[in-house]
Amino acid sequence: MAQELVIALVAVLCAAALYGASAARVIRQYERGVVLRLGRLREDVRRPGFTMVVPGIDRLRKVNMQIVTMPVPAQDGITRDNVTVRVDAVIYFKVVDPTNAVIAVEDYRFAVSQMAQTSLRSIIGKSDLDDLLSNREKLNQGLEVMIDSPAVSWGVQIDRVEIKDVSLPETMKRSMARQAEADRERRARVINADAELQASKKLPQAAGEMSAQPAALQLRLLQTVVAVAAEKNSTLVLPFPVELLRFLERAQQQPSPDPEARETATGRDGDAPPAPPARLAVPPSPAASEQPFAHH
């Protein structure tokens, strides 16, 4: 009799141990447990720690409450200004209502991924290429709003959406490079023209200062010679007076003489005309009264 009781007790303990092993569940700190009993949702959400379920009757679904980082596959689209681009993004979200994440949607991860892809395609079609390249903060906010609206009913909160990369065709890259080069050249020319304008305004003042001190002009000339000699030692600089150029210019502007007069002045053959014959000064003959006395 006692042996039968011991055997029964051991059997009960084994059954209890087997039941406890099959009914025991451990929920981690970053998880929440949703229990479905015979297909019906239990109102209480199991907290982190040790919990028990009825084996064969209850079904425990663990929901991760951590922030999930999900890459959005690259999407091909055409912008509003008819440029073909390829854009990929990354989305950060977390579950705030584990009950809706289990009941309202079959697979909330897959649903969020598909919603992110369609929203990314939509935002590409509504934006210009310049917005995709330079105004990403505004596009990220627009994507977040578009994805967060349906995700609220799934118990999911969109934390952040970021556009990672915008791939352009090679022809568009070359066109943008030429445009940037032309813009830089335009700005360089404008800066040079502005510098020339400022220099032209300062030059009269410098000329006035140098005219008061003639030695300053000579020093400036020597500085120019030193600068040229430092750049290329084989270069020889010979200062040419500006006054000589002005003299030659005035000489060219004088009216040329009459051809006949020039021919007469230079001679028929181009030689100098012969000098007129010199006239000898002959003293006048003395008058009769002035003749010397004749010898008788």
C-alpha positions as CSV (number, residue, x, y, z in Angstrom):
1,M,0.0,0.0,0.0
2,A,2.7,2.4,0.9
3,Q,4.6,1.5,-2.2
4,E,1.6,2.4,-4.4
5,L,1.3,5.7,-2.6
6,V,4.9,6.5,-3.3
7,I,4.5,5.6,-6.9
8,A,1.4,7.8,-7.2
9,L,3.1,10.7,-5.5
10,V,6.1,10.4,-7.8
11,A,3.8,10.3,-10.8
12,V,2.0,13.4,-9.7
13,L,5.3,15.2,-9.1
14,C,6.5,14.2,-12.5
15,A,3.2,15.4,-14.1
16,A,3.4,18.7,-12.2
17,A,7.0,19.2,-13.2
18,L,6.1,18.4,-16.8
19,Y,3.2,20.8,-16.6
20,G,5.3,23.5,-15.1
21,A,8.0,23.1,-17.7
22,S,5.5,23.4,-20.5
23,A,3.6,26.3,-18.9
24,A,6.5,28.4,-17.8
25,R,7.6,31.3,-19.9
26,V,10.2,34.0,-19.4
27,I,9.7,37.4,-20.9
28,R,12.8,39.6,-21.4
29,Q,13.0,43.2,-20.2
30,Y,12.5,44.7,-23.7
31,E,9.6,42.4,-24.6
32,R,5.9,42.2,-23.8
33,G,3.7,39.1,-23.9
34,V,0.3,38.9,-25.6
35,V,-1.8,35.8,-24.6
36,L,-4.5,34.3,-26.8
37,R,-6.6,31.8,-25.0
38,L,-8.5,29.5,-27.3
39,G,-8.1,32.1,-30.0
40,R,-9.5,35.0,-27.8
41,L,-7.3,37.8,-26.7
42,R,-6.5,38.1,-23.0
43,E,-6.8,41.7,-21.8
44,D,-3.7,41.6,-19.6
45,V,-0.4,42.1,-21.3
46,R,2.3,40.0,-19.7
47,R,5.1,42.1,-18.2
48,P,8.9,41.2,-18.2
49,G,9.8,38.3,-16.0
50,F,8.5,34.8,-15.3
51,T,4.9,34.0,-16.3
52,M,2.7,31.0,-16.7
53,V,0.3,29.9,-19.5
54,V,-2.0,27.0,-19.9
55,P,-0.3,24.5,-22.1
56,G,-2.4,23.6,-25.2
57,I,-4.9,26.4,-24.4
58,D,-3.0,29.6,-24.2
59,R,-0.7,30.9,-26.9
60,L,1.9,33.5,-25.9
61,R,3.2,36.0,-28.5
62,K,6.2,38.0,-27.6
63,V,6.5,41.5,-29.0
64,N,9.8,43.3,-29.2
65,M,9.5,46.9,-27.8
66,Q,13.0,48.0,-29.0
67,I,13.6,50.5,-31.7
68,V,13.9,48.7,-35.0
69,T,16.3,49.9,-37.7
70,M,15.0,48.8,-41.1
71,P,16.6,49.7,-44.4
72,V,14.3,50.6,-47.2
73,P,15.3,49.1,-50.6
74,A,16.4,51.5,-53.2
75,Q,13.5,52.8,-55.3
76,D,13.6,54.0,-58.9
77,G,11.5,57.0,-59.7
78,I,11.1,60.1,-61.8
79,T,11.2,63.5,-60.1
80,R,8.9,66.3,-60.9
81,D,11.4,67.8,-63.2
82,N,11.7,64.6,-65.2
83,V,15.0,63.2,-63.9
84,T,15.4,59.5,-63.2
85,V,16.9,58.8,-59.8
86,R,17.4,55.9,-57.5
87,V,16.8,56.6,-53.8
88,D,17.2,54.4,-50.7
89,A,16.4,55.2,-47.1
90,V,16.4,53.9,-43.6
91,I,13.5,53.9,-41.1
92,Y,13.5,53.8,-37.3
93,F,10.3,52.6,-35.5
94,K,9.1,50.9,-32.4
95,V,6.0,49.1,-31.1
96,V,4.1,51.2,-28.5
97,D,0.9,49.0,-28.4
98,P,1.8,45.2,-28.5
99,T,-1.9,44.2,-28.6
100,N,-2.5,46.1,-31.9
101,A,0.8,45.0,-33.3
102,V,-0.4,41.3,-32.9
103,I,-4.1,41.7,-33.6
104,A,-4.4,44.7,-36.1
105,V,-1.8,43.5,-38.6
106,E,-0.5,40.2,-39.7
107,D,3.2,41.2,-39.8
108,Y,3.9,44.7,-38.7
109,R,7.5,44.6,-39.9
110,F,6.5,43.7,-43.4
111,A,3.7,46.2,-43.4
112,V,6.0,49.0,-42.3
113,S,8.5,48.0,-44.9
114,Q,6.0,48.1,-47.7
115,M,4.5,51.4,-46.6
116,A,8.0,52.9,-46.5
117,Q,8.7,51.8,-50.1
118,T,5.4,53.2,-51.5
119,S,5.9,56.5,-49.5
120,L,9.4,56.8,-50.8
121,R,8.2,56.4,-54.4
122,S,5.5,59.0,-53.8
123,I,7.9,61.5,-52.3
124,I,10.2,61.1,-55.3
125,G,7.5,61.9,-57.7
126,K,6.4,65.0,-55.8
127,S,9.9,66.5,-55.4
128,D,12.5,68.2,-57.6
129,L,16.0,67.0,-58.0
130,D,17.4,70.0,-56.1
131,D,15.1,69.2,-53.1
132,L,16.3,65.6,-53.1
133,L,19.9,66.7,-53.0
134,S,19.8,69.8,-50.7
135,N,16.5,69.8,-48.8
136,R,16.5,66.4,-47.3
137,E,15.2,67.4,-43.9
138,K,11.9,68.5,-45.3
139,L,11.6,65.3,-47.3
140,N,12.4,63.2,-44.3
141,Q,9.7,64.9,-42.3
142,G,7.2,64.3,-45.2
143,L,8.1,60.6,-45.3
144,E,7.7,60.3,-41.5
145,V,4.2,61.8,-41.7
146,M,3.2,59.6,-44.6
147,I,4.4,56.4,-42.9
148,D,3.2,57.3,-39.4
149,S,-0.4,57.9,-40.3
150,P,-1.3,54.2,-41.1
151,A,1.2,52.8,-38.6
152,V,-0.6,54.4,-35.6
153,S,-3.4,51.9,-36.0
154,W,-0.9,49.0,-36.0
155,G,0.5,50.0,-32.6
156,V,3.7,51.2,-34.3
157,Q,5.3,54.6,-33.8
158,I,7.7,55.9,-36.5
159,D,10.7,57.4,-34.7
160,R,12.6,58.7,-37.7
161,V,13.1,58.4,-41.5
162,E,16.3,59.3,-43.3
163,I,17.1,59.3,-47.0
164,K,20.5,57.6,-47.3
165,D,21.6,58.1,-50.9
166,V,20.4,59.6,-54.2
167,S,21.9,57.9,-57.3
168,L,21.9,59.9,-60.5
169,P,22.6,58.8,-64.1
170,E,26.1,59.4,-65.4
171,T,24.8,61.9,-68.0
172,M,23.2,63.9,-65.3
173,K,26.3,63.8,-63.2
174,R,28.4,65.1,-66.1
175,S,25.8,67.9,-66.8
176,M,25.8,68.9,-63.1
177,A,29.6,69.0,-63.1
178,R,29.6,71.2,-66.2
179,Q,27.0,73.5,-64.6
180,A,29.0,73.8,-61.4
181,E,32.2,74.5,-63.3
182,A,30.4,77.2,-65.3
183,D,29.0,78.7,-62.2
184,R,32.4,78.8,-60.5
185,E,33.9,80.4,-63.6
186,R,31.2,83.0,-63.7
187,R,31.8,83.9,-60.1
188,A,35.5,84.1,-60.7
189,R,35.0,86.5,-63.6
190,V,32.6,88.6,-61.5
191,I,35.2,88.8,-58.7
192,N,38.0,89.7,-61.1
193,A,35.8,92.4,-62.7
194,D,35.0,93.8,-59.2
195,A,38.7,93.8,-58.3
196,E,39.5,95.6,-61.6
197,L,36.8,98.2,-60.8
198,Q,38.2,98.8,-57.3
199,A,41.7,99.0,-58.6
200,S,40.7,101.5,-61.3
201,K,39.3,103.7,-58.5
202,K,42.5,103.4,-56.5
203,L,44.9,104.0,-59.3
204,P,44.1,107.8,-59.7
205,Q,44.8,108.2,-56.0
206,A,48.1,106.3,-56.3
207,A,49.1,108.4,-59.3
208,G,48.4,111.6,-57.4
209,E,50.5,110.4,-54.5
210,M,53.3,109.4,-56.8
211,S,53.2,112.6,-58.8
212,A,54.0,114.5,-55.6
213,Q,57.1,112.3,-55.0
214,P,58.9,111.4,-58.3
215,A,61.1,108.9,-56.4
216,A,58.1,106.8,-55.6
217,L,57.5,106.0,-59.3
218,Q,61.1,104.9,-59.6
219,L,60.8,102.7,-56.6
220,R,57.6,101.2,-58.0
221,L,59.4,100.4,-61.2
222,L,62.2,98.7,-59.3
223,Q,59.7,96.6,-57.5
224,T,58.1,95.5,-60.7
225,V,61.6,94.5,-62.1
226,V,62.3,92.5,-58.9
227,A,58.9,90.7,-59.2
228,V,59.5,89.8,-62.9
229,A,63.1,88.7,-62.2
230,A,62.0,86.4,-59.3
231,E,59.4,84.6,-61.6
232,K,61.6,84.0,-64.6
233,N,65.3,84.8,-64.3
234,S,65.9,84.7,-68.1
235,T,63.4,87.6,-68.6
236,L,65.0,91.0,-69.3
237,V,62.9,94.0,-68.5
238,L,63.7,97.3,-70.2
239,P,61.5,100.2,-69.0
240,F,60.3,102.3,-71.8
241,P,59.3,105.9,-71.1
242,V,55.7,106.7,-71.6
243,E,56.5,110.3,-72.5
244,L,58.4,109.0,-75.6
245,L,55.3,107.1,-76.7
246,R,53.2,110.2,-76.3
247,F,55.7,112.2,-78.3
248,L,55.6,109.7,-81.2
249,E,51.8,109.8,-81.0
250,R,51.7,113.6,-81.3
251,A,54.2,113.4,-84.2
252,Q,51.9,111.0,-86.1
253,Q,48.9,113.2,-85.5
254,Q,50.6,116.3,-87.1
255,P,49.3,117.1,-90.7
256,S,51.7,116.1,-93.5
257,P,53.0,119.0,-95.8
258,D,51.9,119.5,-99.5
259,P,53.4,116.9,-101.8
260,E,54.8,119.5,-104.2
261,A,56.3,121.5,-101.4
262,R,57.8,118.3,-99.9
263,E,59.2,117.4,-103.4
264,T,60.7,120.8,-103.7
265,A,62.0,120.7,-100.2
266,T,63.6,117.3,-100.7
267,G,64.5,117.4,-104.4
268,R,63.2,115.5,-107.3
269,D,65.3,112.5,-106.7
270,G,64.7,112.5,-102.9
271,D,68.0,114.3,-102.3
272,A,68.3,117.6,-100.6
273,P,67.9,120.5,-103.0
274,P,71.1,122.3,-104.2
275,A,72.1,125.4,-102.3
276,P,71.7,128.7,-104.2
277,P,75.0,130.0,-105.6
278,A,76.8,132.4,-103.4
279,R,76.9,136.0,-104.5
280,L,80.3,137.7,-104.3
281,A,80.2,141.2,-102.8
282,V,81.9,143.4,-105.5
283,P,82.6,146.9,-104.3
284,P,81.2,149.6,-106.6
285,S,83.7,151.4,-109.0
286,P,84.9,154.7,-107.8
287,A,83.5,157.8,-109.4
288,A,85.5,160.2,-111.5
289,S,85.9,162.6,-108.6
290,E,87.2,159.8,-106.6
291,Q,89.8,158.6,-109.2
292,P,93.4,159.2,-108.1
293,F,95.3,162.1,-109.7
294,A,97.0,161.3,-112.9
295,H,100.6,161.8,-113.3
296,H,101.4,164.5,-115.7
